[in-house]
Amino acid sequence: MTENRSVVLAIRTDEDNPNHHLWNNNGTWFVHYTVYPTPITKQRVRKSLKTKCIDEARRKRDVLFKLMSSKFTLAY
């Protein structure tokens, strides 16, 4: 992933929901989020976390979001 500060990353977290941005598809956990490549377009991203374990999925999501927050501008 290359650094691109013109892309805005939308990650809103819900402290009451430890599974925010996680989705279970037939037993495999995915992460989903939205990016705004331009001010008038958006792109929904869904990526497999390649795990069936919710605890591992949460850890992978957190690592991914931490990495992305250092590469992109965040919108909350």
C-alpha positions as CSV (number, residue, x, y, z in Angstrom):
1,M,0.0,0.0,0.0
2,T,1.6,3.3,-1.1
3,E,1.2,6.5,0.9
4,N,-1.6,8.6,-0.4
5,R,-2.8,11.5,1.7
6,S,-5.4,12.6,-0.9
7,V,-7.4,9.4,-0.1
8,V,-9.7,9.8,2.9
9,L,-10.4,6.7,5.0
10,A,-13.7,6.5,6.9
11,I,-13.4,4.4,10.0
12,R,-16.0,5.1,12.6
13,T,-15.8,2.9,15.7
14,D,-18.5,2.0,18.1
15,E,-17.0,1.3,21.5
16,D,-20.1,-0.7,22.5
17,N,-19.6,-3.1,19.6
18,P,-16.3,-4.9,19.6
19,N,-17.1,-6.4,16.2
20,H,-17.4,-3.0,14.4
21,H,-16.2,-3.3,10.8
22,L,-16.3,-7.1,11.0
23,W,-18.6,-9.3,9.0
24,N,-18.9,-13.1,9.1
25,N,-19.3,-14.7,5.7
26,N,-20.0,-18.5,6.0
27,G,-17.6,-18.8,9.0
28,T,-14.8,-16.6,7.6
29,W,-14.3,-13.1,9.1
30,F,-14.0,-10.1,6.8
31,V,-13.2,-6.5,7.5
32,H,-15.1,-3.7,5.7
33,Y,-14.6,0.0,5.5
34,T,-15.0,2.9,3.1
35,V,-12.4,5.1,1.4
36,Y,-13.1,8.4,-0.5
37,P,-10.5,8.6,-3.4
38,T,-12.0,11.9,-4.4
39,P,-14.4,14.3,-2.6
40,I,-17.3,13.0,-4.8
41,T,-16.6,9.3,-5.0
42,K,-16.5,6.5,-2.4
43,Q,-15.2,3.0,-2.5
44,R,-16.4,0.2,-0.2
45,V,-13.6,-2.2,0.7
46,R,-14.2,-5.7,1.9
47,K,-11.2,-8.0,2.7
48,S,-11.0,-11.5,4.0
49,L,-9.1,-11.7,7.3
50,K,-8.6,-15.4,6.6
51,T,-9.7,-16.6,10.0
52,K,-12.7,-18.3,11.6
53,C,-11.7,-17.0,15.0
54,I,-13.4,-13.8,16.1
55,D,-10.5,-12.9,18.5
56,E,-8.0,-13.2,15.7
57,A,-10.2,-11.2,13.4
58,R,-10.4,-8.4,15.9
59,R,-6.6,-8.3,16.2
60,K,-6.1,-8.4,12.5
61,R,-8.7,-5.6,12.0
62,D,-6.9,-3.4,14.7
63,V,-3.5,-3.9,13.1
64,L,-4.9,-3.1,9.6
65,F,-6.6,0.1,10.8
66,K,-3.5,1.2,12.7
67,L,-1.4,0.7,9.6
68,M,-3.9,2.5,7.3
69,S,-4.3,5.4,9.7
70,S,-0.6,6.2,9.3
71,K,-1.0,6.1,5.5
72,F,-4.2,7.9,4.8
73,T,-6.2,11.0,6.0
74,L,-8.9,9.9,8.4
75,A,-12.5,11.0,8.4
76,Y,-14.6,10.3,11.5
